[in-house]
Amino acid sequence: MRVFVLVVLAVLALIAALAGSLSLALGIAACKSALVAFEYMELRHANRAHLVGFVVAIALLAATLALVT
């Protein structure tokens, strides 16, 4: 599973680099951080509230950065 996530992260990084849109790149970065938290930080084994809180915080951060830029 970790190899699959690593490949998905690499593909998303390539898409973000080629897109040329900052808001799209921020959205992709938010997705990547959720994948890293889910797989490598092992939030999938933690309490669901921690996972939901992390994803909501990342979404709010990405939305705020997209609005500011």
Buried (B, 14 or more C-beta within 10 A) or exposed (E): EEEEBBEBBEEBBEEBEEEEEEBEBBBBBBBBBBBBBBBEBEBEEEEEEEBEEBBEEBBEBBBEBBEEE
